[in-house]
Amino acid sequence: MGASGSVEPPALKGIRSVPTVASHPDRDLGDARSAIDRGDGKAALKSLDRARRGYLKARDAAGLAHVLDMAALVDTADERVRVGAENLAYAVKQNLRQESRRSAQQRGEPWVDPYPDLQAPTEHTRLVLTRRVKVLIGIGVLLAVVLITGAIVGLVLVDGNQTTVTLRLVNDTKRQVTVSGCDDPDCLTPWLHRDVGPGLETDADVDADGFVQLFKVGRPGPDLCLPVRVHDGYLLLNGGSGALAVKLSEATPCPGATVLPEPTEQTPL
């Protein structure tokens, strides 16, 4: 305590310094630090979440780690702030998991989960149950009772109208590779992730009406991309029950050149 009687805020050790002219996530990190110094937890969390999204977009794992460190410094005396800080920490850990996995794939090394307990129930995000939230939950339950039958019928109709075809991914290379099925170019949350040894193959059921289905082939060095023209290949089956096959050696540097799969016999179960 100084002569004036004011209390100096604790020093933030190990936190990224913010230059005068900083990128957007660094500026948000600086705003969060200022909010922490003045005890404004809500403002700090807003700035930290903006920084998190900025570092995630830039694939800056070090920046994400700084966000996690600063989230632990937020004053959580207020219940809403405490829950918000826990939710933010959970989101940052998920982002760090994605980045560590992507980096391991690029280096051709086995992935070690930095947060193996992340899926434990105590790690799940939570909601502050205020009176207003409880009323909204009650209304939502009543609406769910009325609409659930229609929703189930709608899902059945959608699934019934969707046609799938088996796509056989053949590893005709001389090394083991990792195949990921992607819904977006960054492939942050792949729906398929398998290791395929040399000379082996793996099957995946894909939407026959999808024009292009993107796969990423992980190997030592940069990943390769394999955009497969599923719909055009499906037309070659002429309504038959066969499968489509594509060779992983046809993958090229991302974003990759599209590849037409070839009809092949369906492997019996």
C-alpha positions in Angstrom: 0.0 0.0 0.0 1.4 3.4 -1.0 1.4 6.7 0.9 -1.9 7.6 -0.6 -3.5 4.4 0.8 -4.3 2.9 -2.6 -3.7 -0.8 -3.2 -1.6 -1.7 -6.2 -3.0 -4.5 -8.4 -1.0 -7.8 -8.5 1.5 -8.1 -11.3 0.5 -10.4 -14.1 3.4 -12.7 -14.7 4.0 -14.6 -17.9 1.4 -12.6 -19.8 2.1 -11.5 -23.4 3.1 -7.9 -23.6 1.0 -5.7 -25.9 2.7 -3.3 -28.4 1.4 0.1 -29.0 0.2 -0.9 -32.5 -1.1 -4.5 -32.0 -3.1 -7.0 -34.0 -6.8 -7.3 -33.0 -6.4 -10.2 -30.6 -3.4 -8.6 -28.9 -5.4 -5.4 -28.5 -8.3 -7.4 -27.0 -5.8 -9.1 -24.7 -4.6 -5.6 -23.6 -8.2 -4.5 -23.0 -8.7 -7.6 -20.9 -5.7 -6.9 -18.8 -6.9 -3.3 -18.1 -10.3 -4.7 -17.1 -8.7 -7.2 -14.7 -6.6 -4.4 -13.1 -9.8 -2.4 -12.4 -11.7 -5.4 -11.2 -14.3 -5.5 -14.1 -14.7 -9.2 -14.6 -17.5 -9.0 -17.1 -15.6 -6.7 -19.4 -12.4 -8.8 -19.0 -14.3 -11.9 -20.1 -15.7 -10.2 -23.2 -12.3 -9.0 -24.3 -10.7 -12.4 -23.6 -13.3 -14.2 -25.7 -12.7 -11.8 -28.6 -9.0 -12.5 -28.2 -9.6 -16.2 -28.2 -11.5 -16.1 -31.4 -8.8 -13.9 -33.0 -6.0 -16.2 -32.0 -8.0 -19.3 -33.1 -8.5 -17.8 -36.5 -4.7 -17.0 -36.7 -3.9 -20.5 -35.4 -1.8 -18.9 -32.6 -1.5 -21.5 -29.9 0.7 -19.2 -27.8 -1.9 -16.5 -27.9 -4.6 -19.0 -26.8 -2.4 -20.1 -23.9 -2.1 -16.5 -22.8 -5.9 -16.2 -22.9 -6.2 -19.2 -20.6 -3.6 -17.8 -18.2 -5.5 -14.5 -18.0 -8.9 -16.2 -17.6 -7.5 -17.6 -14.3 -6.8 -14.0 -13.1 -10.4 -12.8 -13.5 -12.1 -11.9 -10.2 -14.9 -14.5 -9.9 -16.7 -13.3 -6.8 -19.7 -12.7 -9.0 -21.5 -15.9 -9.9 -22.1 -14.9 -13.5 -18.5 -14.0 -13.9 -17.3 -17.3 -12.3 -19.4 -19.4 -14.7 -18.4 -17.2 -17.6 -14.7 -17.7 -16.7 -15.2 -21.5 -16.5 -16.9 -21.5 -19.9 -14.2 -19.4 -21.5 -11.5 -21.8 -20.1 -13.3 -24.8 -21.5 -13.5 -23.2 -24.9 -9.8 -22.2 -24.9 -8.8 -25.8 -23.9 -10.8 -27.2 -26.8 -9.1 -24.7 -29.2 -5.7 -25.7 -27.9 -6.5 -29.4 -28.4 -7.4 -28.7 -32.0 -4.2 -26.7 -32.6 -2.0 -29.3 -30.9 -3.5 -32.1 -33.0 -3.1 -30.1 -36.2 0.6 -29.4 -35.4 1.2 -33.0 -34.6 -0.2 -34.0 -38.0 2.0 -31.5 -39.8 5.1 -32.8 -38.0 4.1 -36.4 -38.7 4.2 -37.1 -34.9 1.7 -39.0 -32.6 -0.8 -36.6 -31.0 -0.7 -36.3 -27.2 -3.9 -34.8 -25.8 -2.9 -31.8 -23.6 -6.2 -32.0 -21.8 -7.2 -35.7 -21.6 -9.8 -35.0 -18.9 -11.6 -32.3 -20.9 -14.7 -34.4 -21.5 -15.3 -35.1 -17.8 -18.7 -33.8 -16.5 -17.0 -31.2 -14.3 -15.4 -29.6 -17.4 -18.7 -29.0 -19.2 -19.9 -25.4 -19.6 -22.6 -24.3 -17.3 -25.5 -21.8 -17.3 -26.5 -19.5 -14.5 -30.1 -20.5 -13.7 -31.7 -17.1 -12.9 -35.5 -16.9 -12.4 -35.9 -15.7 -16.0 -33.9 -18.6 -17.3 -36.0 -21.1 -15.3 -39.2 -19.6 -16.8 -37.8 -19.8 -20.3 -36.8 -23.5 -19.6 -40.4 -24.2 -18.5 -41.8 -22.7 -21.7 -39.3 -24.6 -23.8 -40.4 -27.9 -22.2 -44.0 -27.2 -23.0 -43.2 -26.3 -26.6 -41.0 -29.4 -26.8 -43.9 -31.6 -25.8 -46.0 -30.1 -28.6 -43.4 -30.1 -31.3 -41.3 -33.2 -30.6 -43.6 -35.5 -32.7 -43.4 -33.3 -35.7 -39.6 -32.9 -35.3 -39.2 -36.7 -35.2 -41.3 -37.1 -38.3 -39.2 -34.4 -40.1 -36.0 -36.1 -39.2 -37.3 -39.4 -40.6 -38.3 -37.7 -43.8 -34.9 -36.0 -44.2 -33.0 -39.3 -43.5 -35.3 -41.2 -45.8 -34.7 -38.8 -48.7 -30.9 -38.8 -48.3 -29.0 -41.3 -50.5 -25.6 -42.5 -49.3 -22.9 -44.4 -51.2 -19.8 -46.2 -49.9 -16.6 -44.5 -50.7 -13.5 -46.7 -50.5 -10.3 -44.9 -49.7 -7.4 -47.0 -50.9 -3.9 -46.4 -49.5 -1.8 -47.3 -52.6 1.2 -45.4 -51.1 4.2 -47.1 -49.3 3.6 -45.5 -46.0 0.9 -45.2 -43.3 -1.2 -42.1 -43.6 -4.0 -40.5 -41.7 -7.3 -39.8 -43.5 -9.7 -37.1 -42.3 -13.1 -36.3 -43.6 -13.7 -32.6 -43.6 -16.8 -30.3 -43.7 -14.7 -27.2 -44.2 -11.3 -26.3 -45.7 -9.6 -26.0 -42.2 -10.9 -29.4 -41.1 -11.0 -28.3 -37.5 -13.6 -30.9 -36.5 -13.3 -33.8 -38.9 -16.1 -36.3 -39.1 -13.7 -39.1 -40.1 -10.2 -39.6 -38.7 -8.5 -42.9 -39.4 -5.0 -44.3 -39.8 -4.6 -46.4 -42.9 -1.6 -48.6 -43.4 0.2 -49.1 -46.8 -1.8 -51.4 -49.1 -4.9 -51.1 -46.9 -8.2 -49.4 -47.4 -11.0 -47.9 -45.3 -14.7 -47.3 -46.2 -16.9 -44.2 -45.5 -20.6 -43.7 -46.2 -21.0 -40.3 -47.9 -23.9 -38.3 -49.3 -24.3 -39.4 -52.9 -25.9 -36.0 -53.8 -22.8 -34.1 -52.5 -20.8 -32.8 -55.4 -17.4 -32.7 -53.7 -16.4 -34.4 -50.4 -13.1 -33.1 -49.1 -10.6 -35.5 -47.4 -7.2 -34.5 -46.0 -4.3 -37.0 -46.1 -1.8 -36.6 -43.2 1.8 -37.7 -43.7 5.3 -36.4 -42.9 5.3 -32.8 -44.2 2.3 -30.7 -45.1 -1.1 -32.4 -45.4 -2.5 -33.2 -48.8 -6.0 -32.6 -50.0 -8.3 -35.0 -51.8 -11.5 -33.4 -53.0 -13.6 -36.4 -54.3 -16.4 -35.8 -56.9 -18.8 -38.1 -55.2 -22.0 -37.2 -57.1 -20.3 -37.7 -60.5 -18.9 -41.0 -59.4 -22.4 -42.1 -58.1 -23.9 -41.4 -61.5 -21.4 -44.0 -63.0 -23.0 -46.7 -60.8 -26.3 -46.3 -62.8 -28.3 -46.9 -59.7 -26.4 -50.0 -58.8 -25.4 -51.1 -55.3 -21.7 -51.0 -55.8 -19.2 -48.7 -54.1 -16.8 -46.0 -55.3 -13.0 -46.2 -54.9 -10.4 -43.5 -54.9 -6.6 -43.8 -54.4 -4.9 -41.8 -51.7 -1.9 -41.2 -54.0 -4.1 -38.9 -56.0 -4.1 -36.3 -53.2 -2.3 -33.1 -54.1 -1.2 -30.0 -52.1 -4.2 -28.2 -50.6 -6.7 -27.0 -51.7 -6.2 -30.0 -54.1 -7.4 -31.0 -57.5 -10.8 -32.8 -57.7 -10.7 -36.5 -58.3 -13.4 -38.7 -59.9 -13.8 -42.0 -58.0 -14.2 -45.3 -59.9 -17.1 -47.8 -59.4 -16.1 -51.0 -57.7 -17.9 -53.9 -56.1 -19.4 -53.5 -52.7 -17.5 -55.5 -50.1 -19.8 -58.1 -48.5 -20.3 -57.9 -44.7 
